[in-house]
Amino acid sequence: MIALERLNNGITVATDTIDSFETVSLGLFVNIGSVNENAEQKGLSHFLEHMAFKGTKTRTALQISYAIESVGGYINAYTSKEITAFHAKVLKENVKLALDIITDIVQNSIFDEQEFVKEQGVIIQEIRQLNDAPDEYVFDMFQAKCYEDERLGTQILGSEEDILRYSPNDLDTYLKTKYSTDKIVLVASGKIEHNAFLELANNFTSGMKKFDVEPVEKQRYKGGFSFKQKELEQTHLIFGFEGVSHSSDEKFALSVLSAILGGGMSSRLFQEIREKRGLAYSVFSFCSNYRDSGIFGAYAACDDSQAEEVVKISLAEFEKIQQDITDAELNKAKMQLKASLLMGLESSSTRMERMANQYINYGKLLPIEDIIETIDAISVESLKRVARRIFASKPTLALIGKGQCAEKLNEYV
């Protein structure tokens, strides 16, 4: 049973009761991410997420982790472009403890100077680790070119220079000017009773307030070519286009399209690039949806001398799918998407996160039956229309590697 209610302070509380479970996944999701950072705040959303675990007015960093782990629970957090989340999973009898800790670290972090300096070092190592992982770094390059000079294009981690110039006061100010209660959703899924959780939420967030948060200007897709030269055994590349926003009627259709193109070993790109020609080990497509926009991309890692051929094959498949989609392909892709959604119902963590994202993105919870009905309604012709619109947008091509192919590949955008 799903229930949704808003506290007097503006926080939304959603619960998903599953009587057969013995655990509860719960989280505090904030509709604030790197897109909310101005030029002087790059990386602060992520930095704040890190520092939330480094001590509060009543708990040390060790006490935070020990309290959860001593009852066999799990606690973590993450930062995305538009959301920061603090979440935990515990046995049903430990919900009060988990919620106490999660709300404590969001409200009462002290940003100790010594812990702050240590965490600066940790984040710098995280940035360097990303820079040393071309299969991950190329996604940041792709995003940056898709949204050049836009907040959606900035790195979630920030730069080393950004991180080193911040002080604990910067984090405190960011928290107090961004984490308004109307931006917060508290979600729990599992063996939970709604009214009991509601009462706990009300007690633990009574000091939190609603205030005005600086609005984010509309984010616009740009596109273009991005290249970073690096001596690697492979060239990592992403070729993509403008996708759709969370609220678009074409969101699920584009996911189905992506499944046909690069959603598994039987997908078109996998078959053409890996199975038939042996050009790459890893090849797949993906969609990312945001409040104002979205992206579609296809990733591959190949020998530098074969990168142009991979791009040509991808382009050919993008052209073909605008004209030719079989019923068998459509049905298989729809079943893949539906199976993923339905399998997620067996995980309280997935259900929790899905509910939080739905409320933040749509302002309501979407019944799984409605989503399945939307997917079932996708036709071959509607999918072709989506493909024609997506592939008519300005392309974006990002690659990292030796770059002997870079000049030629630049011509494809």
Secondary structure, DSSP 8 states (H G I E B T S, - for coil): -EEEEE-TTS-EEEEEE-TT-SEEEEEEEES--GGG--TT-TTHHHHHHHHTTS-BSS--HHHHHHHHHTTT-EEEEEE-SS-EEEEEEEEGGGHHHHHHHHHHHHH-B---HHHHHHHHHHHHHHHHHHHT-HHHHHHHHHHHHHTTTSGGGS-SS--HHHHHH--HHHHHHHHHHH--GGGEEEEEEES--HHHHHHHHHHHTTT----------------EEEEEE---SSEEEEEEEE---TT-TTHHHHHHHHHHHHSSTTSHHIIIIIITT--EEEEEEEEEE-SS-EEEEEEEEE-GGGHHHHHHHHHHHHHHHTT---HHHHHHHHHHHHHHHHHHTT-HHHHHHHHHHHHHHHSS---HHHHHHHHHT--HHHHHHHHHHHTTS--EEEEEE--TTHHHHHTT-
